[in-house]
Amino acid sequence: MSNASISRSAPGPSARRRYVWTASDLIAAASLVAVAALVVIPLINLVRIALSGESDVWPILSPT
């Protein structure tokens, strides 16, 4: 058998490479989630306060 007669089939378009998460990828993802939470949670709380309709909030927020 010669090398020319051996045919290797190339992976088709549906073949996908499996991605393996490394430790640095997991640390980066966890850090990203933590920073996003530090930004989003206060914003959600501000929206909740604004929509609650409490009238006694403005004297606390405005300077005297």
N, CA, C and O atoms as a Maestro MAE file, in Angstrom:
{
 s_m_m2io_version
 :::
 2.0.0
}

f_m_ct {
 s_m_title
 :::
 protein
 m_atom[256] {
  # First column is atom index #
  i_m_mmod_type
  r_m_x_coord
  r_m_y_coord
  r_m_z_coord
  i_m_residue_number
  s_m_chain_name
  s_m_pdb_residue_name
  s_m_pdb_atom_name
  i_m_atomic_number
  :::
  1 25 0.832 -1.168 0.000 1 A "MET " " N  " 7
  2 3 0.000 0.000 0.000 1 A "MET " " CA " 6
  3 2 0.885 1.242 0.000 1 A "MET " " C  " 6
  4 15 1.796 1.358 0.820 1 A "MET " " O  " 8
  5 25 0.631 2.132 -0.878 2 A "SER " " N  " 7
  6 3 1.423 3.355 -0.937 2 A "SER " " CA " 6
  7 2 0.730 4.450 -0.137 2 A "SER " " C  " 6
  8 15 -0.449 4.344 0.201 2 A "SER " " O  " 8
  9 25 1.475 5.488 0.155 3 A "ASN " " N  " 7
  10 3 0.914 6.613 0.902 3 A "ASN " " CA " 6
  11 2 -0.179 7.329 0.130 3 A "ASN " " C  " 6
  12 15 -1.070 7.925 0.735 3 A "ASN " " O  " 8
  13 25 -0.128 7.284 -1.167 4 A "ALA " " N  " 7
  14 3 -1.114 7.971 -1.987 4 A "ALA " " CA " 6
  15 2 -2.482 7.298 -1.883 4 A "ALA " " C  " 6
  16 15 -3.509 7.957 -2.040 4 A "ALA " " O  " 8
  17 25 -2.499 5.990 -1.620 5 A "SER " " N  " 7
  18 3 -3.780 5.300 -1.579 5 A "SER " " CA " 6
  19 2 -4.471 5.441 -0.224 5 A "SER " " C  " 6
  20 15 -5.661 5.149 -0.106 5 A "SER " " O  " 8
  21 25 -3.738 5.886 0.800 6 A "ILE " " N  " 7
  22 3 -4.355 6.082 2.108 6 A "ILE " " CA " 6
  23 2 -4.994 7.462 2.132 6 A "ILE " " C  " 6
  24 15 -4.327 8.486 1.985 6 A "ILE " " O  " 8
  25 25 -6.258 7.456 2.314 7 A "SER " " N  " 7
  26 3 -6.954 8.747 2.344 7 A "SER " " CA " 6
  27 2 -7.429 9.008 3.770 7 A "SER " " C  " 6
  28 15 -8.023 8.145 4.416 7 A "SER " " O  " 8
  29 25 -7.161 10.178 4.223 8 A "ARG " " N  " 7
  30 3 -7.630 10.596 5.534 8 A "ARG " " CA " 6
  31 2 -8.795 11.548 5.318 8 A "ARG " " C  " 6
  32 15 -8.705 12.525 4.575 8 A "ARG " " O  " 8
  33 25 -9.865 11.234 5.977 9 A "SER " " N  " 7
  34 3 -11.020 12.098 5.795 9 A "SER " " CA " 6
  35 2 -10.884 13.302 6.719 9 A "SER " " C  " 6
  36 15 -10.613 13.169 7.913 9 A "SER " " O  " 8
  37 25 -11.075 14.448 6.148 10 A "ALA " " N  " 7
  38 3 -11.026 15.689 6.917 10 A "ALA " " CA " 6
  39 2 -12.334 15.836 7.678 10 A "ALA " " C  " 6
  40 15 -13.379 15.385 7.210 10 A "ALA " " O  " 8
  41 25 -12.285 16.457 8.836 11 A "PRO " " N  " 7
  42 3 -13.539 16.642 9.570 11 A "PRO " " CA " 6
  43 2 -14.495 17.531 8.787 11 A "PRO " " C  " 6
  44 15 -14.095 18.517 8.170 11 A "PRO " " O  " 8
  45 25 -15.744 17.161 8.829 12 A "GLY " " N  " 7
  46 3 -16.760 17.908 8.101 12 A "GLY " " CA " 6
  47 2 -17.096 19.208 8.806 12 A "GLY " " C  " 6
  48 15 -16.565 19.488 9.881 12 A "GLY " " O  " 8
  49 25 -17.968 20.000 8.213 13 A "PRO " " N  " 7
  50 3 -18.326 21.279 8.807 13 A "PRO " " CA " 6
  51 2 -19.065 21.133 10.135 13 A "PRO " " C  " 6
  52 15 -19.105 22.072 10.931 13 A "PRO " " O  " 8
  53 25 -19.648 19.963 10.376 14 A "SER " " N  " 7
  54 3 -20.368 19.781 11.624 14 A "SER " " CA " 6
  55 2 -19.453 19.343 12.769 14 A "SER " " C  " 6
  56 15 -19.873 19.335 13.927 14 A "SER " " O  " 8
  57 25 -18.212 18.980 12.455 15 A "ALA " " N  " 7
  58 3 -17.289 18.576 13.506 15 A "ALA " " CA " 6
  59 2 -16.837 19.810 14.279 15 A "ALA " " C  " 6
  60 15 -16.413 20.804 13.689 15 A "ALA " " O  " 8
  61 25 -16.933 19.735 15.601 16 A "ARG " " N  " 7
  62 3 -16.569 20.870 16.443 16 A "ARG " " CA " 6
  63 2 -15.442 20.458 17.365 16 A "ARG " " C  " 6
  64 15 -15.386 19.325 17.841 16 A "ARG " " O  " 8
  65 25 -14.555 21.390 17.605 17 A "ARG " " N  " 7
  66 3 -13.484 21.135 18.559 17 A "ARG " " CA " 6
  67 2 -14.022 21.350 19.957 17 A "ARG " " C  " 6
  68 15 -14.762 22.302 20.206 17 A "ARG " " O  " 8
  69 25 -13.665 20.499 20.837 18 A "ARG " " N  " 7
  70 3 -14.110 20.604 22.226 18 A "ARG " " CA " 6
  71 2 -13.164 21.536 22.963 18 A "ARG " " C  " 6
  72 15 -11.947 21.352 22.937 18 A "ARG " " O  " 8
  73 25 -13.737 22.549 23.627 19 A "TYR " " N  " 7
  74 3 -12.936 23.527 24.353 19 A "TYR " " CA " 6
  75 2 -12.759 23.043 25.784 19 A "TYR " " C  " 6
  76 15 -13.726 22.671 26.449 19 A "TYR " " O  " 8
  77 25 -11.536 23.052 26.243 20 A "VAL " " N  " 7
  78 3 -11.229 22.629 27.596 20 A "VAL " " CA " 6
  79 2 -10.929 23.865 28.427 20 A "VAL " " C  " 6
  80 15 -10.055 24.659 28.079 20 A "VAL " " O  " 8
  81 25 -11.660 24.026 29.532 21 A "TRP " " N  " 7
  82 3 -11.456 25.166 30.415 21 A "TRP " " CA " 6
  83 2 -10.209 24.938 31.253 21 A "TRP " " C  " 6
  84 15 -10.052 23.892 31.881 21 A "TRP " " O  " 8
  85 25 -9.335 25.916 31.256 22 A "THR " " N  " 7
  86 3 -8.150 25.843 32.095 22 A "THR " " CA " 6
  87 2 -8.423 26.592 33.393 22 A "THR " " C  " 6
  88 15 -9.443 27.267 33.533 22 A "THR " " O  " 8
  89 25 -7.497 26.464 34.338 23 A "ALA " " N  " 7
  90 3 -7.676 27.132 35.634 23 A "ALA " " CA " 6
  91 2 -7.695 28.644 35.460 23 A "ALA " " C  " 6
  92 15 -8.467 29.327 36.133 23 A "ALA " " O  " 8
  93 25 -6.869 29.180 34.578 24 A "SER " " N  " 7
  94 3 -6.852 30.630 34.373 24 A "SER " " CA " 6
  95 2 -8.147 31.116 33.724 24 A "SER " " C  " 6
  96 15 -8.590 32.233 33.990 24 A "SER " " O  " 8
  97 25 -8.750 30.294 32.883 25 A "ASP " " N  " 7
  98 3 -10.049 30.654 32.297 25 A "ASP " " CA " 6
  99 2 -11.130 30.729 33.371 25 A "ASP " " C  " 6
  100 15 -11.967 31.632 33.356 25 A "ASP " " O  " 8
  101 25 -11.109 29.780 34.298 26 A "LEU " " N  " 7
  102 3 -12.108 29.770 35.366 26 A "LEU " " CA " 6
  103 2 -11.916 30.949 36.314 26 A "LEU " " C  " 6
  104 15 -12.894 31.541 36.771 26 A "LEU " " O  " 8
  105 25 -10.673 31.291 36.609 27 A "ILE " " N  " 7
  106 3 -10.403 32.441 37.473 27 A "ILE " " CA " 6
  107 2 -10.855 33.729 36.799 27 A "ILE " " C  " 6
  108 15 -11.440 34.600 37.443 27 A "ILE " " O  " 8
  109 25 -10.586 33.849 35.509 28 A "ALA " " N  " 7
  110 3 -10.995 35.042 34.770 28 A "ALA " " CA " 6
  111 2 -12.522 35.144 34.714 28 A "ALA " " C  " 6
  112 15 -13.072 36.236 34.858 28 A "ALA " " O  " 8
  113 25 -13.198 34.033 34.509 29 A "ALA " " N  " 7
  114 3 -14.663 34.044 34.460 29 A "ALA " " CA " 6
  115 2 -15.249 34.403 35.821 29 A "ALA " " C  " 6
  116 15 -16.208 35.171 35.899 29 A "ALA " " O  " 8
  117 25 -14.688 33.858 36.886 30 A "ALA " " N  " 7
  118 3 -15.177 34.171 38.231 30 A "ALA " " CA " 6
  119 2 -14.944 35.636 38.564 30 A "ALA " " C  " 6
  120 15 -15.795 36.275 39.181 30 A "ALA " " O  " 8
  121 25 -13.803 36.171 38.162 31 A "SER " " N  " 7
  122 3 -13.512 37.584 38.402 31 A "SER " " CA " 6
  123 2 -14.479 38.474 37.633 31 A "SER " " C  " 6
  124 15 -14.942 39.488 38.156 31 A "SER " " O  " 8
  125 25 -14.779 38.108 36.418 32 A "LEU " " N  " 7
  126 3 -15.709 38.873 35.604 32 A "LEU " " CA " 6
  127 2 -17.104 38.872 36.212 32 A "LEU " " C  " 6
  128 15 -17.773 39.905 36.226 32 A "LEU " " O  " 8
  129 25 -17.543 37.738 36.710 33 A "VAL " " N  " 7
  130 3 -18.858 37.652 37.340 33 A "VAL " " CA " 6
  131 2 -18.889 38.496 38.612 33 A "VAL " " C  " 6
  132 15 -19.889 39.158 38.889 33 A "VAL " " O  " 8
  133 25 -17.797 38.480 39.393 34 A "ALA " " N  " 7
  134 3 -17.751 39.262 40.631 34 A "ALA " " CA " 6
  135 2 -17.801 40.759 40.347 34 A "ALA " " C  " 6
  136 15 -18.521 41.492 41.026 34 A "ALA " " O  " 8
  137 25 -17.053 41.218 39.359 35 A "VAL " " N  " 7
  138 3 -17.060 42.640 39.015 35 A "VAL " " CA " 6
  139 2 -18.422 43.049 38.464 35 A "VAL " " C  " 6
  140 15 -18.923 44.127 38.784 35 A "VAL " " O  " 8
  141 25 -19.016 42.200 37.645 36 A "ALA " " N  " 7
  142 3 -20.343 42.505 37.107 36 A "ALA " " CA " 6
  143 2 -21.375 42.601 38.228 36 A "ALA " " C  " 6
  144 15 -22.261 43.455 38.188 36 A "ALA " " O  " 8
  145 25 -21.260 41.732 39.221 37 A "ALA " " N  " 7
  146 3 -22.194 41.781 40.348 37 A "ALA " " CA " 6
  147 2 -22.010 43.061 41.149 37 A "ALA " " C  " 6
  148 15 -22.988 43.649 41.610 37 A "ALA " " O  " 8
  149 25 -20.761 43.499 41.319 38 A "LEU " " N  " 7
  150 3 -20.498 44.741 42.051 38 A "LEU " " CA " 6
  151 2 -21.061 45.962 41.331 38 A "LEU " " C  " 6
  152 15 -21.333 46.982 41.964 38 A "LEU " " O  " 8
  153 25 -21.235 45.869 40.046 39 A "VAL " " N  " 7
  154 3 -21.797 46.986 39.279 39 A "VAL " " CA " 6
  155 2 -23.324 46.887 39.213 39 A "VAL " " C  " 6
  156 15 -24.019 47.890 39.379 39 A "VAL " " O  " 8
  157 25 -23.838 45.693 38.974 40 A "VAL " " N  " 7
  158 3 -25.260 45.522 38.704 40 A "VAL " " CA " 6
  159 2 -26.113 45.590 39.975 40 A "VAL " " C  " 6
  160 15 -27.201 46.165 39.949 40 A "VAL " " O  " 8
  161 25 -25.648 45.026 41.064 41 A "ILE " " N  " 7
  162 3 -26.464 44.984 42.279 41 A "ILE " " CA " 6
  163 2 -26.807 46.384 42.797 41 A "ILE " " C  " 6
  164 15 -27.972 46.621 43.117 41 A "ILE " " O  " 8
  165 25 -25.865 47.321 42.897 42 A "PRO " " N  " 7
  166 3 -26.263 48.672 43.320 42 A "PRO " " CA " 6
  167 2 -27.210 49.364 42.345 42 A "PRO " " C  " 6
  168 15 -28.096 50.109 42.763 42 A "PRO " " O  " 8
  169 25 -27.028 49.124 41.060 43 A "LEU " " N  " 7
  170 3 -27.937 49.727 40.081 43 A "LEU " " CA " 6
  171 2 -29.356 49.185 40.241 43 A "LEU " " C  " 6
  172 15 -30.322 49.942 40.147 43 A "LEU " " O  " 8
  173 25 -29.485 47.910 40.476 44 A "ILE " " N  " 7
  174 3 -30.809 47.325 40.693 44 A "ILE " " CA " 6
  175 2 -31.433 47.902 41.957 44 A "ILE " " C  " 6
  176 15 -32.635 48.166 41.994 44 A "ILE " " O  " 8
  177 25 -30.625 48.096 42.984 45 A "ASN " " N  " 7
  178 3 -31.137 48.661 44.227 45 A "ASN " " CA " 6
  179 2 -31.601 50.105 44.023 45 A "ASN " " C  " 6
  180 15 -32.625 50.502 44.579 45 A "ASN " " O  " 8
  181 25 -30.874 50.887 43.246 46 A "LEU " " N  " 7
  182 3 -31.295 52.262 42.957 46 A "LEU " " CA " 6
  183 2 -32.611 52.299 42.193 46 A "LEU " " C  " 6
  184 15 -33.473 53.129 42.480 46 A "LEU " " O  " 8
  185 25 -32.767 51.424 41.242 47 A "VAL " " N  " 7
  186 3 -34.019 51.357 40.480 47 A "VAL " " CA " 6
  187 2 -35.159 50.939 41.400 47 A "VAL " " C  " 6
  188 15 -36.263 51.475 41.299 47 A "VAL " " O  " 8
  189 25 -34.907 49.991 42.293 48 A "ARG " " N  " 7
  190 3 -35.933 49.551 43.239 48 A "ARG " " CA " 6
  191 2 -36.365 50.701 44.144 48 A "ARG " " C  " 6
  192 15 -37.557 50.879 44.397 48 A "ARG " " O  " 8
  193 25 -35.403 51.480 44.630 49 A "ILE " " N  " 7
  194 3 -35.725 52.622 45.486 49 A "ILE " " CA " 6
  195 2 -36.520 53.671 44.703 49 A "ILE " " C  " 6
  196 15 -37.489 54.236 45.211 49 A "ILE " " O  " 8
  197 25 -36.100 53.921 43.464 50 A "ALA " " N  " 7
  198 3 -36.781 54.935 42.656 50 A "ALA " " CA " 6
  199 2 -38.217 54.538 42.344 50 A "ALA " " C  " 6
  200 15 -39.097 55.396 42.280 50 A "ALA " " O  " 8
  201 25 -38.458 53.259 42.152 51 A "LEU " " N  " 7
  202 3 -39.796 52.801 41.790 51 A "LEU " " CA " 6
  203 2 -40.674 52.502 43.001 51 A "LEU " " C  " 6
  204 15 -41.864 52.231 42.837 51 A "LEU " " O  " 8
  205 25 -40.125 52.543 44.200 52 A "SER " " N  " 7
  206 3 -40.911 52.198 45.376 52 A "SER " " CA " 6
  207 2 -41.908 53.288 45.748 52 A "SER " " C  " 6
  208 15 -42.930 52.998 46.370 52 A "SER " " O  " 8
  209 25 -41.634 54.520 45.386 53 A "GLY " " N  " 7
  210 3 -42.563 55.596 45.658 53 A "GLY " " CA " 6
  211 2 -42.478 56.154 47.061 53 A "GLY " " C  " 6
  212 15 -43.380 56.870 47.496 53 A "GLY " " O  " 8
  213 25 -41.429 55.847 47.767 54 A "GLU " " N  " 7
  214 3 -41.274 56.403 49.113 54 A "GLU " " CA " 6
  215 2 -40.962 57.893 49.009 54 A "GLU " " C  " 6
  216 15 -40.040 58.291 48.297 54 A "GLU " " O  " 8
  217 25 -41.728 58.709 49.719 55 A "SER " " N  " 7
  218 3 -41.538 60.153 49.614 55 A "SER " " CA " 6
  219 2 -40.483 60.673 50.578 55 A "SER " " C  " 6
  220 15 -40.030 61.807 50.423 55 A "SER " " O  " 8
  221 25 -40.081 59.896 51.554 56 A "ASP " " N  " 7
  222 3 -39.117 60.379 52.529 56 A "ASP " " CA " 6
  223 2 -37.668 60.141 52.100 56 A "ASP " " C  " 6
  224 15 -36.751 60.369 52.890 56 A "ASP " " O  " 8
  225 25 -37.451 59.695 50.884 57 A "VAL " " N  " 7
  226 3 -36.096 59.449 50.402 57 A "VAL " " CA " 6
  227 2 -35.416 60.756 50.006 57 A "VAL " " C  " 6
  228 15 -34.217 60.914 50.236 57 A "VAL " " O  " 8
  229 25 -36.147 61.685 49.422 58 A "TRP " " N  " 7
  230 3 -35.534 62.892 48.889 58 A "TRP " " CA " 6
  231 2 -34.886 63.789 49.953 58 A "TRP " " C  " 6
  232 15 -33.830 64.352 49.667 58 A "TRP " " O  " 8
  233 25 -35.433 63.958 51.134 59 A "PRO " " N  " 7
  234 3 -34.718 64.752 52.140 59 A "PRO " " CA " 6
  235 2 -33.382 64.135 52.546 59 A "PRO " " C  " 6
  236 15 -32.451 64.851 52.917 59 A "PRO " " O  " 8
  237 25 -33.291 62.843 52.478 60 A "ILE " " N  " 7
  238 3 -32.024 62.174 52.805 60 A "ILE " " CA " 6
  239 2 -31.013 62.396 51.696 60 A "ILE " " C  " 6
  240 15 -29.826 62.579 51.969 60 A "ILE " " O  " 8
  241 25 -31.461 62.383 50.459 61 A "LEU " " N  " 7
  242 3 -30.555 62.492 49.313 61 A "LEU " " CA " 6
  243 2 -30.155 63.938 49.020 61 A "LEU " " C  " 6
  244 15 -29.054 64.167 48.521 61 A "LEU " " O  " 8
  245 25 -30.985 64.891 49.304 62 A "SER " " N  " 7
  246 3 -30.661 66.287 48.977 62 A "SER " " CA " 6
  247 2 -29.809 66.914 50.075 62 A "SER " " C  " 6
  248 15 -29.976 66.609 51.256 62 A "SER " " O  " 8
  249 25 -28.886 67.802 49.668 63 A "PRO " " N  " 7
  250 3 -28.047 68.456 50.676 63 A "PRO " " CA " 6
  251 2 -28.850 69.445 51.492 63 A "PRO " " C  " 6
  252 15 -29.835 70.001 51.006 63 A "PRO " " O  " 8
  253 25 -28.443 69.664 52.711 64 A "THR " " N  " 7
  254 3 -29.180 70.598 53.588 64 A "THR " " CA " 6
  255 2 -28.577 71.977 53.539 64 A "THR " " C  " 6
  256 15 -29.063 72.888 54.210 64 A "THR " " O  " 8
  :::
 }
 m_bond[255] {
  # First column is bond index #
  i_m_from
  i_m_to
  i_m_order
  :::
  1 1 2 1
  2 2 3 1
  3 3 4 2
  4 3 5 1
  5 5 6 1
  6 6 7 1
  7 7 8 2
  8 7 9 1
  9 9 10 1
  10 10 11 1
  11 11 12 2
  12 11 13 1
  13 13 14 1
  14 14 15 1
  15 15 16 2
  16 15 17 1
  17 17 18 1
  18 18 19 1
  19 19 20 2
  20 19 21 1
  21 21 22 1
  22 22 23 1
  23 23 24 2
  24 23 25 1
  25 25 26 1
  26 26 27 1
  27 27 28 2
  28 27 29 1
  29 29 30 1
  30 30 31 1
  31 31 32 2
  32 31 33 1
  33 33 34 1
  34 34 35 1
  35 35 36 2
  36 35 37 1
  37 37 38 1
  38 38 39 1
  39 39 40 2
  40 39 41 1
  41 41 42 1
  42 42 43 1
  43 43 44 2
  44 43 45 1
  45 45 46 1
  46 46 47 1
  47 47 48 2
  48 47 49 1
  49 49 50 1
  50 50 51 1
  51 51 52 2
  52 51 53 1
  53 53 54 1
  54 54 55 1
  55 55 56 2
  56 55 57 1
  57 57 58 1
  58 58 59 1
  59 59 60 2
  60 59 61 1
  61 61 62 1
  62 62 63 1
  63 63 64 2
  64 63 65 1
  65 65 66 1
  66 66 67 1
  67 67 68 2
  68 67 69 1
  69 69 70 1
  70 70 71 1
  71 71 72 2
  72 71 73 1
  73 73 74 1
  74 74 75 1
  75 75 76 2
  76 75 77 1
  77 77 78 1
  78 78 79 1
  79 79 80 2
  80 79 81 1
  81 81 82 1
  82 82 83 1
  83 83 84 2
  84 83 85 1
  85 85 86 1
  86 86 87 1
  87 87 88 2
  88 87 89 1
  89 89 90 1
  90 90 91 1
  91 91 92 2
  92 91 93 1
  93 93 94 1
  94 94 95 1
  95 95 96 2
  96 95 97 1
  97 97 98 1
  98 98 99 1
  99 99 100 2
  100 99 101 1
  101 101 102 1
  102 102 103 1
  103 103 104 2
  104 103 105 1
  105 105 106 1
  106 106 107 1
  107 107 108 2
  108 107 109 1
  109 109 110 1
  110 110 111 1
  111 111 112 2
  112 111 113 1
  113 113 114 1
  114 114 115 1
  115 115 116 2
  116 115 117 1
  117 117 118 1
  118 118 119 1
  119 119 120 2
  120 119 121 1
  121 121 122 1
  122 122 123 1
  123 123 124 2
  124 123 125 1
  125 125 126 1
  126 126 127 1
  127 127 128 2
  128 127 129 1
  129 129 130 1
  130 130 131 1
  131 131 132 2
  132 131 133 1
  133 133 134 1
  134 134 135 1
  135 135 136 2
  136 135 137 1
  137 137 138 1
  138 138 139 1
  139 139 140 2
  140 139 141 1
  141 141 142 1
  142 142 143 1
  143 143 144 2
  144 143 145 1
  145 145 146 1
  146 146 147 1
  147 147 148 2
  148 147 149 1
  149 149 150 1
  150 150 151 1
  151 151 152 2
  152 151 153 1
  153 153 154 1
  154 154 155 1
  155 155 156 2
  156 155 157 1
  157 157 158 1
  158 158 159 1
  159 159 160 2
  160 159 161 1
  161 161 162 1
  162 162 163 1
  163 163 164 2
  164 163 165 1
  165 165 166 1
  166 166 167 1
  167 167 168 2
  168 167 169 1
  169 169 170 1
  170 170 171 1
  171 171 172 2
  172 171 173 1
  173 173 174 1
  174 174 175 1
  175 175 176 2
  176 175 177 1
  177 177 178 1
  178 178 179 1
  179 179 180 2
  180 179 181 1
  181 181 182 1
  182 182 183 1
  183 183 184 2
  184 183 185 1
  185 185 186 1
  186 186 187 1
  187 187 188 2
  188 187 189 1
  189 189 190 1
  190 190 191 1
  191 191 192 2
  192 191 193 1
  193 193 194 1
  194 194 195 1
  195 195 196 2
  196 195 197 1
  197 197 198 1
  198 198 199 1
  199 199 200 2
  200 199 201 1
  201 201 202 1
  202 202 203 1
  203 203 204 2
  204 203 205 1
  205 205 206 1
  206 206 207 1
  207 207 208 2
  208 207 209 1
  209 209 210 1
  210 210 211 1
  211 211 212 2
  212 211 213 1
  213 213 214 1
  214 214 215 1
  215 215 216 2
  216 215 217 1
  217 217 218 1
  218 218 219 1
  219 219 220 2
  220 219 221 1
  221 221 222 1
  222 222 223 1
  223 223 224 2
  224 223 225 1
  225 225 226 1
  226 226 227 1
  227 227 228 2
  228 227 229 1
  229 229 230 1
  230 230 231 1
  231 231 232 2
  232 231 233 1
  233 233 234 1
  234 234 235 1
  235 235 236 2
  236 235 237 1
  237 237 238 1
  238 238 239 1
  239 239 240 2
  240 239 241 1
  241 241 242 1
  242 242 243 1
  243 243 244 2
  244 243 245 1
  245 245 246 1
  246 246 247 1
  247 247 248 2
  248 247 249 1
  249 249 250 1
  250 250 251 1
  251 251 252 2
  252 251 253 1
  253 253 254 1
  254 254 255 1
  255 255 256 2
  :::
 }
}
